[in-house]
Amino acid sequence: MSRKPYVREISSEWIFRHPRYVRYLVREFSCLFIGGYALVMVVGLMRLSQGPAAWQGFLQALQSPASIAFHVVALAFSLYHSVTWFNLTPKALPVQLGEEFLPDGVIAGAHYAGWVALSVALFWMAGVF
């Protein structure tokens, strides 16, 4: 009989074998692009405070293909992050009415409805509608 403890070998890619873990990694990775977008907005505010010439240069930089690709990827990650958070909300914030809890679909649906309402309001304020 050996006294040597059993050490289970774990490869470095074990996390990629489970779809649930992959979704978690993608959600966590999405924060890098969301943070990058926030930095772009901060730079935009800085350029706006520096005058019209700096602001026009910033707007020209936003029209580059790399900037457009970054914004598309950031939008996709933002949508994924929002959808996964709204689907998780009933677990993080259960609403109890008396002895019963609201169904998960009602809580998530309320968040989606608020998202749509705010989006429509912002588009209306921007003159899109």
N, C-alpha and C positions, 0 to 999 in steps of 0.2 A: 504494500500500500504506500502510495506516494503522498508526501505532505505538500507537494508543490501545488499552489492554487491554480484553478482553471482560468485561463485568460482567453476570452473569446476574441477572435480576430475580427476587427471591423475595418472595412475598406473606407477610403475617403469619399467614395461616391454613394454610400448607403442611403443618404438623404434623398437622392434622385430616384430611388426605387419606389417611393411611396408618393402617389399623386397629392395627397394631403400636405405633405411636407414641401413639395414643389410649389404648390399654390401659396403656402406660407412664405417661402423664400421669394417668390415673385412679388408678393405684397410688400415684404420688407425692402426689396430692391427698388420698388417703385418710389420710395421716399427719397431716393437720391435724385431722381428726375424732378420730383415735386420741389425739393429743396433747391435744385438748380434753377428751376423756373422762378422761384421766389428771389433768388439772387439776380436773375435777369431783370426782374421788376425793380429791385433796389437800385441796380445800375441805371435803369431808365429814369427813376426819380432823381438820381444824382445828376444825370445828363440834363434833365429838364431844369434843374436848379442852376446849371452852368450857362444857360442861355440858349437862344434859337439855333446857333450853329452846332453846338454839342448835341442838341435834341435831334436835329436833322441827320447828323452822323449816326446817332443811335437808331433812328428809323431806317436809314439805309442799311445798317448792319442787320436789322431784323428781316430784311428782304432777301438776304443771301440764302442759297439752297441749304446750307448747313443749319442755319437758324430755323428755317421752315421745317426741316426734318426733325430737329430737336423739339420744336413745339408740337408737332404731330405725335411724336413718341411720348412727350410729357402729357399731352391730352389723353392718349390711350391709357397710360399708367394712372392718371388721375381718375378716369372713369372706372378702371378696374379697382382702384383703391376705394372709391366711393361705393361701388356696388358691393364689394366684400364687407365694408364697414356696415352698410345698411342691412345686409343679411345677418351680420353678427349682432346688431343692436338688440334684438329681442333676448339674446342670451346675457348681454352686458347690462341691460336695463329692463328687466321684467316689470310689467305694470300689473299690479294686483288690484282687483275690484272686489271687495268683500273677501270671499274665500277662493274665488277663481282668478286665474291669470288671463290677461288678454292673449288671444292667439298670436303666434309669431307673425303671421301674415298681416295682421292688422297693424302691428307696430312697425314692421318694415314698410308696409304700404303707406303709412302716414309719412314716413321719412321720404319715400319716393315722391309722394304727392307734394310735399313741401319743396323738394328739389325741383320738380317741374314748375311749380308756381313761382319760385324765385328765379328760375331760368327765364320763364316767360316775362316776368317783370323786368329783368335786366335787359332782355332783348327789346322790350317795348321802350324802356328808357333810352336805349342806344339808337332807337329809330329803325330797328330792323323790321318791326311789325307796323 
